Structures are given as C-alpha cells and as structure tokens.
Amino acid sequence: MELKKINSKKSSGSVDVLIGLQWGDEGKGKIVDVLALGYKAVARFSGGPNAGHTLLIGDKEIILHVIPSGIIRTGLDNFIGNGVVLSPYLLKEEIEGLQKLGLDVKNRLFISIRAHMITPAQVFLDKALEYIKSSKEKIGTTQKGIGPTYESKINRSGLRMEDIFATNLQKRYDKIERDILKRIKSYGVKPSNVDFNLSEEKKKFFEGVKFLRSYEICDVSEKINKYLSMGKSILAEGAQGTLLDIDHGSYPYVTSSNPSIGGVCTGLGVAASSIDKVYGVTKAYTTRVGSGPFPTELDCKIGEKIRKKGREFGATTGRPRRCGWLDLTLLRYAVILNGVTDLVVSKIDVLEKFEKIKLCTYYNPYHNWPPSNLSKVNLKEISFPGWKKSIQESKSVSELPDELIIILNKIQEFCQVNISHISVGAERNQVIEV
C-alpha cells in the first residue's frame, strides 16, 4: 500500500511586513497609511500603548497607540494580534476618539482572544520600578505597564482578552493586584510617590472591559490564515523599532517584546512561509527616546535644529527625542536582521537647507553594530554637502536635487537594499514611490 499524496498548496495570499529599523519613531504610521490601499487588512503584532503612530490627514492630526493605522482607510479590516498587550480603558478612549471623527471602528476591528490586558496594578508596578532606580539605571519607559504585563504573560499569571467574558474575572484580577501590591510594598513605594490613584484606575479598567465586550474578540490567527487561504494579502504593522527589540536591541535599554521580524509569526500566529515583502523604515537621521547608547547623538545646536524641524517629541509621552546623524552601521544591522526587501526613508525634508549632512559608516575599532564597548567608540562619519531647495513638492526621484540623490545612493550601497519609498513631507501624498 502506498502513502497517498494530498494536494497541499501554499496560500495564495501573503503577509507583507512593515518594521522600524531604528529606536522607533521612524514614521511607520504614515507609511502604513500610504501602503494600506494595496491590502485587505492591517495587523498589529507586538507592543502596547507605549507606541504612538501619528498620521496627518489634511488638517487633522490622528495619533494611534494600539489600533492599526489601516483603520483610517475605509473598507480595510484591522487586527490586534496576540503579541500585543493592551489597556482596556485606553483602547476604549482610542476607539471613541476615532468614532468622533466619523470612522467605523466596530465593524472593522478584530482583537485577539490571546492578547494580554494591562491592569492598573501593573502600571503602578512599572512606575514603582522606575522610581526606585538611580538616574543611571533608569530605562526611560513610558510607564504604561507594558513590561510588567509581558512579565505576567511569561510567568503565566496574566489576564487575556478572552477573560473579559469569564465569571471569575474579578477574582483573578484581585489576586494579580494583591500579589503586585505586596511586591511594591517591599520596595517602600507609595501611590503618592509616583502620582498614581489605584482605585480610580481600577474603575477605568472595568469600564474598558465592559465597553470591549461588545467588540469582536476572536481567534485572530485563525481569521488571518483564512484570509490568506482566500488569496487576501495582509500588511503587518510593527511598533517601536528593531534596536528596541528585547533580544536583538540595545539591551537593557529596550522594550519588552519583539518588534523585529520574528515577532510577526509569534504575534499574529502566521507561518514564516507566508511572509513576502519586508518594508524597513528609517528616518534620514536617527532619534531615540529615553536612556541608552546613541553613538551619533548630537547634543548641540545641530541636534536641537533637527528636533525642532522634525517635531521630534514623543507621540505617547511628549518627551523630546534625542537626535543625531543617520547611523548606517546600525541601519545595516537592522536590514540584515529583518531580511528587508524594500527600504523606506522618511522625514528627508527635515534636512533641507543644512550646510552639511553626515552619515556614520563605522565605529573605530568596531565595524559592526552592536559595538562591544561603547566607551571606546570613535565614529567614522562621511560628510556630504546639503541641498538648498525645498523638496516637499517633489513627485518623482527625478525632481530631487543631485546632492540628495548622492546621499540616497550611499545608503543603498552601504545597506545593500533598494529604496522603494521616500517621504518628503508630513502629508500622506508626500511620499515618492521609486
């Protein structure tokens, strides 16, 4: 007897991925908004409300934290995957804000039953942990409870979205709170030390839970794979950036999840074989928020000029971002790690009318990221002449100044990947497809 062969074929749909290649804040939300028209759905696979994707639609500035940026485009479904952690109340606020703009959220948003919920006690713990650290030890987290929630996920004590329908939700919530408060008490931290009202936040938590019970809480992995089997393509939207990856970033100054390519499969429940294009987004310069190494940081008037022109302030916290020249060593590392097929360069217009623009090509004596000893790093930077005219009205590469083309060619050559899109302004129509 022979073993029968079945007619198994790969799904005709695919998952394309958009990932940040720096320390986050690369302008991913706008690029998702631009690319989204070519897909049936957009799916968020990692992170939490520590993310902030800013979209400028006409005269309206829209900031998204957990909901995928595809929600702005009519007719697209939006998935929040199991790799995301979310605050029920903050998600409620985000949904209500979008509804006030006339957007249909309820019929187009699908939330994974396996996504973990952030409880008020976990937010309190996040604040307490940062409070007790010395200034040199502080990570610079957004203190939204992200880390403690992923911690609960790993030690198998967390609450998932499926639990909002459980009859013992209150009992399980109370146990999590008791255990965390006992831990915080051992640190000697009081709510007044970190300006936190636990009872008020608990009330908001259950308001959010009640609100979300009327939304589609489902097996997102099953739904996405069904889409793929039907030939529908999906855009996976990353939060934060590669250098904040818990495994591959500038540890310990990182986030608590995997915003790099590996997080797509685990955070959405899709096979690696379903991934096709990988769009990697980089600014034309480099920024980071919070503590941690930053080899090309410009703690001077040039850095301040970039910050002001680029409006480099956190979408979630409002904190000023640290600014510096584009680090090609860091960028090449992220391109290789993620298998980037298409490079997207954002906010290139911020560097208009600079006399000189620099690119970092390696750290002497280290040629690769991450260098083993940052205290001994000496940068090798190449200087390029800037361009004098505005590029914000440019519609094609041929309209860009030669000085800029030279810089873009250097980026491509160094990273060994082609640039597919160039953002020359804040509006959705200010993106050049190469």
N, C-alpha and C positions, 0 to 999 in steps of 0.2 A: 504494500500500500504506500502511495506517495503522499507527501505533505502538500496540501493544496495551497496554491498561491492566491492571495486575495488582491483585489485591485485597489491598493492603497496609493493615494496620491497626495502630494502636498497641497495644503490650502491655497487657493488662488489669490486670496488676499494677503497683505503683508503689513508688518508694523515698521514704520519709519520712526526714527527717534531724534529728538532734539535735546542736546545736552550742553550745559555750560562748561567751558574749558578753563575757567579761572576760579576765583574765590566767590562765585556767584555774582549777581547783579549785572550780567552781561547784556541784558536787553532781550531775554528769551521770550517774554510775554508778547512783545510786539512781533517778533519773528513767527511765533506760533500763529498769531492772528493773521499774518500775511500768508503763511503756508496752508492754513487750515482749509481753505476752499477746495483743495485737492483731495480731501479725505471725507469719510463718513462719520468719523468720531475722533475726539481728542481725549487722551487718557493720562492722568497724573499718576506717577508710580512711586514717589517717595516724598519724604519731608512732611512738614506740617505748616501751621500758621506762622512759622518763622520766616517763610518765604513771602515775597511780595512782588508780583508781576504788574508793572504799570503800563497801561495802554492809553494812548491819546487818540480819541476818536472825535474829530472835529474840535469843538471847544470843551469837550468833556474828558476829564482825566479819570480813568477807572483803575482801581487797584484791586487785584485778586490775590488771595492768600492760599486757598485750598482748591477752589473751583478751577478747573482747566480753562485756559484762555479761549478755547473754542466756543465757550458759552456766548461770546459776543457775536458770533456768526449764526444767523438764522438757519435752522434746519440741521445743525450738527448735534449729535449726541455727545455727552461728556461723562467720562468715567473717573471716579475716585477709587484708586486701587487699594489693595490690601496692604501695600507698603507705606501708605500714608497714615499719619496719626492726626486726629482732628479734635477740636474742641466743639462740642455740640452747640454751645451758645454763640461762639464766634462764627461758626458756619451758618447758623440762623441769621445773624446780623449781615453776613455777606450775601446770603440769598435775598434777604429783604431789601438790601441796597440795590441789587440788580433788578429786582421786581419794580422798584420805584422808577427805574429807567425804562420800564416797559418791556423788559426781556422775559421770555418764557423760560423759566428755570425748572419748574416742577416736572414738566414732561420731557425734559432733555438731560436731567442729571441722574446718574446711577451711582450709588455708593456701595462699596464692597461690605458684605457682612463681616469680613475679616479685618477691616480697618480698625485700629485701636483708638479708643477715646481718651482724651486728656482730661483728667479730673482736677478739680481745684487744689486738692492736696498735692498733686504732682507739680502744679505751678508753684505752690508755696515751697516745695522742696527745691525746685530749680532756683528760686530766689535765695533760699537759705544757703544752698551750696555755694553760690557765687558770693554771698555776703561774708561767709567765713574765710574766704581765700584772701591771701595777701594780694597787693596790687600786681605783683609779678606773676602770681599763679592764675589770675582771672582769665577765663577763656573769652569772655565777651559775648556770652549767649544772649539771645533775645528774651530769656527768662519767661518763655511761654509754656514751659512744662514739657518740652519736646524730649530732652534727654531722659528724665525720669520715666516718661511714658514708654520709650523704647526699652528702658531698663526693666520695667514691669513686663513688657512683652517677652523679653528674653528669659526672665525668671518665671514666666508662665503664671503671673498673678494679675494680669491686666484685664480691662473690660473692652470687649469688641462691640462693633455696631450691632451685631445680632443680639447682644444682651439688652438692648433697649426694649425688647419685647418680653424679656424674662420676668417671671413673677418674683424672683428673688434678687432683682436688680438692687434695691435699696440695701438689702443685707450685704451683698457683695461690695457695694460702694462703701458702706460703713466700715467694713473690715480693712479695705485699702486705706481709708482715711485714718483709722486708728493706728495702723502699722506705720504709716508715714509720719503722723504727728509724734509718735513715740521716738522715731528716729530724729526728727527735727528738734525735739526737746533735749535730746542728748547733745546736740550742738550748742544749746543755750540760746537759740534764736527764737524771738517772739514775733508775732504778726506785725507789731508796731515797728520792729526793726527794719522790715522790708516793705512797709506800707501795703499790707495785704489784709483784706476783710474776708475771712474764710466763709462765714455764714452767708454773706451777700453773694459770693462767687458760687457757693453750693446752690443757692436759689436759682441763679442764672443757668447753672449746669442742667438742672432738671427742667427748666423752661425750654432749653435747647433740645433735650431728649424728647419732650412732649411734641415739640414742633416737628422734629425729624421723623417721627413715627408715621407721618402721612406721606413721606417721600419713598422713593424706590430704593429699598435696602435689599441688595440681591447678591448673587454669586457673580461678581464682575468678570472673573476669569472665564467662567462658562459662557457668559454673554459675548465677551470679546472673541473667544475662539469660535463661537457660532458665526459672528460677523466675518471672521477670516475665511471660514468654510464656504461662506456665501459670496466670496470674492470682494468683500468690502475692506478697504485699507484704513488703517488707524495711525494717527500721529501720537506717539508717546511723548509727553511733555515732562522734562526734568525740572527740578527745583534746586536751588543752591548751585554749586559748581564742583567740578572734579577735584579741585585742590582742597575741598571741604569734605571729601569722602572719608568715612570712618576708617577704611582700610588703606586707601591709596593717597590720602591727602596729607597736609602738613600737621600730622598728629603731634601733640594732643589738641591743637587749635583747629578742630574740625567739627562737623555736625555729627548727628547720631545715626545717620543712615547712609545708604549708598546712592548718591546722585550720579554715579558713573554708569556705564553701560550694563554692568551686572545687575544693577537694581531694577532694570526693566523686566527681566524674566521673573525674578522673585517678587517684585512689587505689583505685577499685573497677572502673573500666572500664565505666561505665554512661553512657547518654546523658543530657544535661541535661533532655530532654523527659520522662524517666521520673520526675523529682523532683516530688513533690506538696507535702506539708506540710513546713515547716521550723520545728522547735521550737527556740527560743533560750532558753538557761538563764542566769539571772543570780541571784546572791545578793542579799539585801536590803541588803547593804553591799558593799564592794569589798575584795579582797585581791590581793596578788601576792607571789611568792617570787623572791628574787634581786635583782639590780640593775635600775636603770631608772627612768623617770619614774613618779610616782604623785601626781597633783595633790591628791587628797583624803585622803592619808595622815594618820593620827592618831598621831603619835609622842608619845603622852601616856597618861594613865590610862584614857581612854575607849577608845583603841585597844587597850590591854592587856586591858581588860574584854571587848571583842569577841573578842579572840584566845582568852581562857580559856573564855568561854561557848560559843564556836563550835568549840572544839578545833582551832584553826587552826594545824596543824602538818603538814608535807608527808607524804603517804601513802607516797611513794617514799624521801624523804631524812630525814624527821623534822624538817626545818628549820622554825623559827617563821615564819609568814607575816606580812607587813606588812598592817595593817588600816586601813580608812578608811570614810568615808560613801559611800553609793551615788552614783556619778558618772553622772548622766543624760545628760550631753553625750557621754561615752564610750559609754554604752549605746545611745543613738540612732544613733550612727555604726555600731555593730555590727549593729543591727537592719536598717538600710538596706543595708549591705554584703551581708548574708546573705539578704535578702528574707524575713525572719522572718514567719511567718504566725501563730504561737502562742507567746506569751511565758510562760515558766515562772519563777516567783520562788521561790527556795529559801532555807532557813535563816532564815525570817522570825521564827521563835520565839527566835532568838538576841537579838533586840532587845526582848524582853519587859522591862517594868519600867524602861526607860530614861526619864528625865525628859523629854528632848528627842531627837528624831531629825532629822537633816538630810539634804537632798538637794542635790547640786550641779547647778545648771541652766546655767551657762556660765562660761567663763574670760574675765575682762575683761583686755584688749580683744578677745579671741578668742571667737567664738560656737560654734565647731565643734572637734571632735577631728580630727586632732591639732593643737594649737597650734604655731605656727611657732617660738616662743621660750618655752620653759618657765620660763626665769628671770624673765620679766616677767608671769607669770600671777598674776592676783588672782581668787580664786574668788568666784562669787556663789552663796551657799547659802541655801536656804529652810528654816526651822526649823518642825517640827511637834511638837505635844505627843505624848508616848508614851502607851501604854496600860498599865493596872495589872494586868490579869488574865492568867492563862495561856491560851494559845490551842492548846495541844498536844492537847487532846481534841476540838477543833472538827472537825466532819464536813461542814460546808457554809459558804458565804460568809455566810449569814445569822447564823451563830454568832460571827462575827468582830467585834471591837469597832469602833465607828464611827471611832475615831482611826486605826486601821489601814486601813480602807476608804478614808479620805481620802487616805492616802499611796499606796495601790494605784491609785486613780483618777488621781492626779498622774502616776504612772509611765506609765500607759496613754496619758494625754493628751499627755505630752511625747514619747513614742516612737511614737505613732500606731499602736499594735498592741494587740490584746486579750490579756489574761492568760487562759491556759487552765488552768493548774495552779498551786497554791500549796502549798509544803511547810511544814508546821507542826511537824515533828519528825523525828527520825533514822530511825524505822521506816518500812518500805515502806507501811504502812497509814496513815501520817500525811501523806497528800497529798490535797488537796481539788481535785476537778475542777470547774472553774467552769461 
